[in-house]
Amino acid sequence: MRPVISVIVLNWNGRAHLEGCLSSLWAQTYQDFEIIMVDNGSQDGSVSFVRKRFPEVRVVAIKENLGFAGGNNAGMAVARGELIALLNNDTVADPGWLAALRRATQEQAEYGMWASKVVLFDQPEILDSASDGLTVAGVPFKRGYLQPAILYNEPQEVFGPSGAAALYRRCVLEEVGGLDEDFFLIHEDVDLALRARLRGYRCWYVPEAVVRHKVHASLGYMSREYVFYGQRNLEYLFLKNLPFSLLLRCLPAHLLFDLFAFGHFVLRGHGLTFLRAKGAALRALPAVLRKRRAVQKQRRVSASSLLPLMERRWVGIKVEAAIKGWHRKKPSAISNKLSARQGLSNE
């Protein structure tokens, strides 16, 4: 019998996390689901550990490293559920996580995506994110980043789910073509949500669906890879997906954000990396524009319908995130993001 939900856990040398993550899934109060662990060529014995410790888990062992997008796409290809959940391997899901999400799919049946409440593992009263958002500068952000979790207990429509703990209808993923593997890491979940939005699919935030995340992204603790992929993919996201009228409307703010970001990264010692990222985006422009034509051809909603979903306080949002990030210390999800470069992770 086919399960209702397929939960995909992507792994790269994350054996230390798998016991907690997979055990939390087997402790779920909702039981009509399967677990698929996609391994991106781990060298730490992750595959043998899962096969021995969790024999019920379907293991997809990939010899080469496909990154976050490629690995999850491989899991989607073998998933049997009508609903597909993505879950970071460095998370622990509350026992009622899947039950809350499943209930939301029935009560908000008109939606195609559902977002979880993701909190810090060691400080569950503090949010990692209450969904992903997009500003009017065309820049992604984490809704509720490092704010008290209690402030985000209201279920509501949001822009899109964080890929760290997300639920999608299978038909939505199939229609939009899954995650864009050109992103490799960073912003790929926002790109997926935006493409789904352009086809008329909506996202609902489920505050009862709580997941604790061991690591937390912080702008105060960066690497060249994080800056490069984040800044390159920002242009991919902006140029590929925004309808032309909305792109023109957002362009001044987007360029101003890039200017502010350049100054920020220069001060952090990453000015050259920032320029390399924008240069890479420019070189990829022909390929991005080809994808843009396909995305816009399949669009079913007006540009004006997207604008109310975009955050207008783009300066305040990013400044607040940077200040809060500077006060965060290791462990950091930047390391998780970097492991996504070798095959894991999301924001």
N, C-alpha and C positions, 0 to 999 in steps of 0.2 A: 504493500500500500504506500502511495506517495505521501510524504509529509507535507504539512501545510507550509512550514517555514524551513528554509535552508540557511544555516548560520555559517558564514565563511570566516575562518580565522587564518589570517596570513602570518607566516612565520619565517624569520631568517635568524638563525642562531639565537633563538629566544627560548631555549629549553628552560631557563630559570623562571620564565613567566608562565609557562604552559600549564603547570600543575594548578595554579590558582585560577587561571582563566577557564580552563576546561572543566575543572571541578565545579566552578560557579555555574556553568551551563548545565551540568548534570543535576544541579540542585534547583533548577527552575520549577516553578509550580505549574507552568504550562509545558506539556510534554510532547506535543505533536510536531516535532522538528528533528532535523538531522544536523550533524556537525561535520563540516568539511574543513580539514586543516590543510592549507596549501603551503608547502615548504619550498622556499626559493633557494635550493642548493645549500642548506645548512651544513656546517662542518662540526657541529657540537653534539651530534647524536640525537637531535630533536625528533627525527623520523622514527628511529628505533624506540625511543622513549615513549612516544605517543602510541605506537603500535602495541607495545607491551603494557603500558599503564592504562590506556584508554582504547581497547580493541574495537569499541563500537564507533569510534571516529573514523570517517572516511578520509584517508590520507592521499593527497595529490602531491607526489614528490617530483619537483621539477629540477632537472640537472643544471640548467642555466638560470641566471638571476633575471627575472622579468620585471622587477620593481613592484611598487605598490599597485599600480594600475594593471600591469600585465598579470601579476599573480592573482589578484582578485578576479580579473576577467577569466582566468583559467578555472577558478572555482565556480564562477557563474556558469561556465560551459557544461559542468557536470552536475550542477545543482538540480534537484528534482522538485523543490517546493514552488508553490505559486507566489510566495513571498520570499525575498532574499534579504538577509541581514548581513551587514559587514560589522565585524568586531575586531578591534585591535587586540593583539595577543598580550599586551601589557595592561590589560584591564581585568576587573572583577565585576561581574554583573550581579546586581541584587537579585534575590530569588524571584521577585515578581516582574523582572525586566521584560521577558517575552510575553507574559500574560498581559501586561499593560499595553504593549505594542499591538498584540493581537486584538485586544478589545477595541483599541483605537481604529484598527482597520475595519472593524464592523460598525462602529458608531460613526466614523467619518469615512464612509465607504467611497465618497466622491474624490478622495485624495489618493495620490500615487506614491507619496514619500512621507515618512514619519521620522521625526528627530527625537533622540533621547536627551535626558539631562545627564551630562558628563561632568563629574565632580573630581576634585583632586583626591588621589588615593589616600594620602596621609592627612588631608584636611577636607573631609567630605562636606563640610559646611561651606566650602568655597567652590565656585564653579570653574571648570575648564571651559565649558561652553554649553549654552542652551540653544543650540543650532548655529548654523553658519549664516552670515549676512553679506550683503553687497552694498557698498556706499554709492552715492551719486558720482563719485570719482571713478567708479568701476573697479574699486579695490575691495577684496574680501576682508571680513573680520569675524571674530568669534563673538557671538551675542552673549553678553553677561560675563565676559572674560574677567576672572579673578574677583567677581562680585559675590556677595552672600547668596548662597543657593536658594535661601528662603524667599528671595525677591522674585524668583522665576518659577513660581508654583502655579501659574495660570496657563492652562492649555490654550493654544491659539495657532492661527496660521503664521508660518514663518517662511523665510526665503528657501532654505534647504537644510538638510541634515548634515551634521559633521560625520565624515566617513569613519571616525573612530567607533561609532555605535549608531548605525543607520539601518533603516528598513525601507525596502522598495518593493513595489509590485514587479514581478518578473516581466510583465508585458512592457512596463516603462523602460526597464533596462534594455530589453531586446529592441524596442523601437528607436532608442537614442544611440544604440551601439555600444553600451557599456562605458567604461572609463577610457579616456583618451590616453593612450600609452606614450604619446609624445611628451606628456607632462612629466612623466617618470616619478616625481614627487612634488608635493606642495601645490595646493589649489585644485587638484584634480577632482575633489568632491564638489567644490563650488562650480567648476566647469560642468560636471554632470548635472547638478541641480539646475543650472541656468539653461542648459540644452533641453532638459525636461520641462522647465517653465515655458520655454518658447513654443513647446508643443501643447501647452495648455494644462500640464500636470501641476498639482499644488502639493504643498508640504504642511503637515500638522505636527506641532510640538507636543510631546507627551511627557509631562513632568514626573509622572509616576514611574516612568521607565528610566531607572537610575543605574548608571555605570560608573564605577570608580576607576580613575586613570592614574597609573603609577607615575607617569612623567608629564611634564607640562611645558608647552612651548613658551619661550621667553626671549624677547628681543634684546635683553641684556646679556644673553649668552649665545653668541653667534659663531658661525664658521663660514668660511668662504663658500662652501657648497650650499649652505642654507641661503645665503644672500644671493648667490648666482641663480639657483633654481627658483627661488621665490620671486626675484625681479624679472627673470626671463618669462616665467609662466604667467606673471601678471599681465604682460603684453599679449601673450597667447589668448588668455581669457578675454581680455578687453576687445581685441581686434577680431577674434573669431566669432564672438557670440552676440554682441550688442547690435540691435537693428540700427540702420544707418542714421536715422533721425535722433535716436537716443545716443548713439556714439558721438554725433556732433554736439549734442547738448552736454554730454559728460566730458568731452575732450578738454576744455579749459581746466576743469578741476583735476582731471587725470594728469595733465602736463604739470600743473602746479604741485600735485602730490609727488610726481617723479622728481621735481626740483628739490622739494623738501627732503625726500628720501635720499637723494644724492648727497645733500649736505649732512644728513644724519650718518650715512655710511662713511663719508669722508672722515667725520669725527671719530667713528668707531674703527678706522683703519681699513675700511673695505671699499674705498672709492674706486679703485681699479677693478675690483670684482663687480661692482655695480655697472661700470661701463662695459665690461666683458659681457654681462648678462643682456644689456640692451643691444649690444652688437650682435649677439647670438639671435636675439628675437628679430632683429632687422634682416639678418641673413636667412632666417626661416620664413620671412614674410610671404614669398610665393606659395609655399606649402600651406601656411596659415590662411591665406586668402582663398585657396582652393577649398579648404574645409569650410571657410566662411560661406562660400556660395552654397554648399550643400546644406549647412545649418539654416541659412536664411530661406532657402527654397522650401524647407520643410516646416517653417514657422507657421503656427496657427493662431497666434495672439497678436494684438497690436502692441506697438512699442509703448504706448501710453499706459497700457495695463501693467507694465513692469515697474514704472516709475514709483507708484505708491509703496512698493515693496522695498525700495532702496533707501538706505539711511542717508539723511541729509546732513547730519552732523559728522561729516567725514573727517574734518580736522580734529575735533574733540575726541572722536572714537580712537583714532590712531595715536594721538598724543597720550591719552589716558592709558592705552595699552602699553606704550613704550615706557611710561613712568612706572607702571605696575610691574612690568617685566624687569626693569632694572633692579627692583627690590626682591626679585625672586632669585634664589640660588639653586645650584645643582641639588638633586637631579633635574635634568631638563629634557623636554620632549624634542629639543633640537637634536639631541643624540638619537632619539627615536626617528626623527625626520631623516637624519643622516643614514641610519640603518635602512630607511626606505630606499635610499640610493642603492643599497645592496639588497633590497627586496622587501621591506617592511613598511609599516607605519603610515600614520596619517596625523592630521593636526590635532 
